[in-house]
Amino acid sequence: MSIGEVRAELRATIEVARRGCELLELARSQADASSSAASTLLADSSHPEVARAHGALRAAAAETGPTRRRFEAVIHKTGDYLAMLG
C-alpha cells in the first residue's frame, strides 16, 4: 500500500466517523422525541413493561455521550496521524 493509499484510507476513516456522529445525533434526537411522547402518553402507567421501556431509553441516552466521544477520538487521532504523514 502506498503512502497515498494510506492517506486516502485515513481520510475515509475520518469521514465515516463524522457520519457516525451525525447518525448518532439523529438517533438520539429521535429517541428523545419518542421518549417524550411515550412519557406523556403513559405518564400514569405502572405497567412493568412501561417501566422497562423507560429504563432502556435512559440507558441508551446515557451511552450517547461516551459513544460520541469515541467517534470524536477516532477523528482526532486519525487526523493527527494523517498530519504526521504530511
TORMARTOR-854677 format. One record per residue (C-alpha): z, x, y; residue in three letters; chain; residue number from 1. Coordinates in pm, whole numbers, always signed. Layout:
REM TORMARTOR-854677
<node <Z X Y> "Ala" "A" NUM>
...
This chain:
REM TORMARTOR-854677
<node <+0 +0 +0> "Met" "A" 1>
<node <-100 +142 +337> "Ser" "A" 2>
<node <+128 +152 +641> "Ile" "A" 3>
<node <-93 -115 +799> "Gly" "A" 4>
<node <-40 -341 +499> "Glu" "A" 5>
<node <+334 -283 +516> "Val" "A" 6>
<node <+335 -376 +884> "Arg" "A" 7>
<node <+135 -691 +809> "Ala" "A" 8>
<node <+382 -790 +535> "Glu" "A" 9>
<node <+678 -730 +767> "Leu" "A" 10>
<node <+517 -944 +1040> "Arg" "A" 11>
<node <+455 -1217 +783> "Ala" "A" 12>
<node <+820 -1196 +674> "Thr" "A" 13>
<node <+934 -1242 +1033> "Ile" "A" 14>
<node <+704 -1542 +1075> "Glu" "A" 15>
<node <+830 -1702 +754> "Val" "A" 16>
<node <+1192 -1652 +862> "Ala" "A" 17>
<node <+1117 -1806 +1203> "Arg" "A" 18>
<node <+956 -2104 +1032> "Arg" "A" 19>
<node <+1261 -2129 +808> "Gly" "A" 20>
<node <+1481 -2152 +1120> "Cys" "A" 21>
<node <+1260 -2428 +1259> "Glu" "A" 22>
<node <+1268 -2626 +936> "Leu" "A" 23>
<node <+1644 -2581 +904> "Leu" "A" 24>
<node <+1691 -2714 +1258> "Glu" "A" 25>
<node <+1465 -3011 +1183> "Leu" "A" 26>
<node <+1657 -3088 +863> "Ala" "A" 27>
<node <+1990 -3055 +1046> "Arg" "A" 28>
<node <+1872 -3290 +1319> "Ser" "A" 29>
<node <+1751 -3548 +1069> "Gln" "A" 30>
<node <+2071 -3519 +865> "Ala" "A" 31>
<node <+2281 -3564 +1179> "Asp" "A" 32>
<node <+2087 -3876 +1273> "Ala" "A" 33>
<node <+2114 -4015 +919> "Ser" "A" 34>
<node <+2482 -3935 +901> "Ser" "A" 35>
<node <+2547 -4102 +1234> "Ser" "A" 36>
<node <+2359 -4414 +1128> "Ala" "A" 37>
<node <+2539 -4423 +795> "Ala" "A" 38>
<node <+2876 -4379 +963> "Ser" "A" 39>
<node <+2805 -4670 +1193> "Thr" "A" 40>
<node <+2679 -4890 +912> "Leu" "A" 41>
<node <+2953 -4801 +664> "Leu" "A" 42>
<node <+3244 -4749 +904> "Ala" "A" 43>
<node <+3476 -4991 +727> "Asp" "A" 44>
<node <+3380 -4895 +373> "Ser" "A" 45>
<node <+3634 -4731 +145> "Ser" "A" 46>
<node <+3397 -4709 -150> "His" "A" 47>
<node <+3429 -4374 -331> "Pro" "A" 48>
<node <+3051 -4314 -321> "Glu" "A" 49>
<node <+3051 -4356 +57> "Val" "A" 50>
<node <+3334 -4103 +87> "Ala" "A" 51>
<node <+3146 -3860 -141> "Arg" "A" 52>
<node <+2828 -3901 +63> "Ala" "A" 53>
<node <+3013 -3828 +386> "His" "A" 54>
<node <+3171 -3521 +224> "Gly" "A" 55>
<node <+2832 -3396 +106> "Ala" "A" 56>
<node <+2686 -3439 +454> "Leu" "A" 57>
<node <+2979 -3250 +609> "Arg" "A" 58>
<node <+2939 -2969 +354> "Ala" "A" 59>
<node <+2566 -2945 +426> "Ala" "A" 60>
<node <+2631 -2938 +801> "Ala" "A" 61>
<node <+2882 -2657 +754> "Ala" "A" 62>
<node <+2615 -2445 +583> "Glu" "A" 63>
<node <+2352 -2472 +857> "Thr" "A" 64>
<node <+2520 -2216 +1082> "Gly" "A" 65>
<node <+2554 -1945 +816> "Pro" "A" 66>
<node <+2202 -2013 +689> "Thr" "A" 67>
<node <+2059 -1986 +1040> "Arg" "A" 68>
<node <+2244 -1657 +1091> "Arg" "A" 69>
<node <+2090 -1526 +767> "Arg" "A" 70>
<node <+1741 -1615 +887> "Phe" "A" 71>
<node <+1813 -1450 +1222> "Glu" "A" 72>
<node <+1943 -1137 +1050> "Ala" "A" 73>
<node <+1622 -1114 +847> "Val" "A" 74>
<node <+1416 -1149 +1166> "Ile" "A" 75>
<node <+1623 -887 +1349> "His" "A" 76>
<node <+1644 -630 +1069> "Lys" "A" 77>
<node <+1278 -670 +974> "Thr" "A" 78>
<node <+1182 -634 +1341> "Gly" "A" 79>
<node <+1391 -316 +1362> "Asp" "A" 80>
<node <+1220 -172 +1056> "Tyr" "A" 81>
<node <+879 -268 +1192> "Leu" "A" 82>
<node <+963 -93 +1521> "Ala" "A" 83>
<node <+1067 +222 +1331> "Met" "A" 84>
<node <+726 +227 +1162> "Leu" "A" 85>
<node <+561 +224 +1502> "Gly" "A" 86>
